[in-house]
Amino acid sequence: FDEKALQKAHQKTGFKALADIISMVKHAASNQAPILTAEERIKHAMKKVVHGHYFESEELQWLELIESHLVSQLSIAEEDLDLFPAFENRGGVRRARKIFGERLPSLVKELNAAVAA
């Protein structure tokens, strides 16, 4: 089944129509797992990753762009920063590396892990 068909089936059984595929699979494996939309999953992941860290203003702007990207893509790679116009128009991966410095690879890894969790 494709994601649209699964969403339709979930909606008919009383679950959120826009539930993301990760939530559907997790719920199928364990009825205790919450059914989340992609946006809910990403907001939760972003909170988890940024909690306890300090980010400068420009870093926060990039994190907002990354959050928007994650809602539609559910993952991010450093290469995406040169492929998607929202990032490319702001200097792409080169600018992100300048802003985040050595933290960029670990930030990308943490975000992907938090989204999949």
C-alpha positions as CSV (number, residue, x, y, z in Angstrom):
1,F,0.0,0.0,0.0
2,D,1.2,3.5,-0.7
3,E,1.1,6.2,2.0
4,K,-2.1,7.8,0.7
5,A,-4.0,4.5,0.9
6,L,-2.7,3.9,4.4
7,Q,-3.8,7.4,5.5
8,K,-7.3,6.8,4.0
9,A,-7.5,3.4,5.8
10,H,-6.4,5.0,9.1
11,Q,-8.9,7.8,8.7
12,K,-11.7,5.3,8.3
13,T,-10.8,3.6,11.5
14,G,-10.9,6.9,13.4
15,F,-7.2,7.9,13.3
16,K,-5.7,11.1,11.9
17,A,-6.0,11.4,8.1
18,L,-2.6,12.9,7.7
19,A,-0.7,10.4,9.9
20,D,2.8,9.8,8.6
21,I,4.0,6.4,7.5
22,I,6.4,6.1,10.4
23,S,3.5,6.5,12.9
24,M,1.3,4.0,11.1
25,V,4.0,1.3,11.1
26,K,4.9,1.9,14.7
27,H,1.2,1.8,15.7
28,A,0.8,-1.4,13.8
29,A,3.7,-2.9,15.7
30,S,2.4,-1.6,19.1
31,N,-1.0,-0.2,19.8
32,Q,0.6,2.0,22.4
33,A,2.5,4.0,19.8
34,P,0.8,7.4,19.1
35,I,-0.4,8.2,15.6
36,L,1.2,11.5,14.6
37,T,1.1,13.7,11.5
38,A,4.4,14.5,9.9
39,E,4.2,18.0,11.4
40,E,3.6,16.6,14.9
41,R,6.5,14.2,14.5
42,I,8.9,16.9,13.3
43,K,7.9,19.4,16.0
44,H,8.5,16.7,18.7
45,A,11.9,15.8,17.1
46,M,13.0,19.5,16.8
47,K,12.1,20.1,20.5
48,K,14.1,17.0,21.5
49,V,17.2,18.0,19.5
50,V,17.3,21.7,20.4
51,H,16.4,21.2,24.1
52,G,19.3,22.3,26.3
53,H,21.3,23.9,23.5
54,Y,21.9,27.5,22.7
55,F,21.5,28.7,19.1
56,E,22.3,32.1,17.6
57,S,19.6,34.0,15.7
58,E,20.8,32.8,12.3
59,E,21.1,29.2,13.5
60,L,17.4,29.4,14.6
61,Q,16.4,30.7,11.2
62,W,18.1,27.8,9.6
63,L,16.5,25.4,12.0
64,E,13.1,26.7,11.0
65,L,14.0,26.0,7.3
66,I,15.2,22.6,8.3
67,E,12.0,22.0,10.2
68,S,9.9,22.9,7.1
69,H,12.0,20.6,5.0
70,L,11.6,17.7,7.4
71,V,7.8,18.0,7.4
72,S,7.7,17.3,3.7
73,Q,10.7,15.0,3.5
74,L,11.0,13.3,6.9
75,S,14.8,13.3,6.7
76,I,17.7,15.6,5.8
77,A,21.2,15.2,4.6
78,E,23.9,17.8,4.2
79,E,23.6,17.4,0.4
80,D,20.0,18.5,0.6
81,L,21.2,22.0,1.6
82,D,22.5,22.4,-2.0
83,L,19.5,20.6,-3.7
84,F,16.5,22.4,-2.2
85,P,15.9,26.1,-3.1
86,A,15.0,27.1,0.4
87,F,18.5,26.3,1.4
88,E,20.3,26.9,-1.8
89,N,18.9,30.5,-2.0
90,R,20.6,31.1,1.4
91,G,24.0,29.9,0.5
92,G,23.5,26.1,0.7
93,V,25.7,23.7,2.5
94,R,28.6,26.1,2.5
95,R,26.6,28.7,4.4
96,A,25.2,26.1,6.8
97,R,28.7,24.8,7.6
98,K,29.8,28.4,8.3
99,I,26.8,29.0,10.6
100,F,26.8,25.7,12.5
101,G,30.5,24.9,12.1
102,E,31.6,21.4,13.3
103,R,28.1,20.9,14.8
104,L,26.4,20.5,11.4
105,P,27.0,16.8,10.8
106,S,26.0,15.8,14.3
107,L,23.0,18.0,14.2
108,V,21.8,16.4,10.9
109,K,22.4,12.9,12.5
110,E,20.5,13.9,15.7
111,L,17.6,15.3,13.7
112,N,17.2,12.2,11.5
113,A,17.4,9.9,14.6
114,A,14.8,12.0,16.5
115,V,12.4,11.9,13.5
116,A,12.7,8.2,13.2
117,A,12.4,7.6,16.9
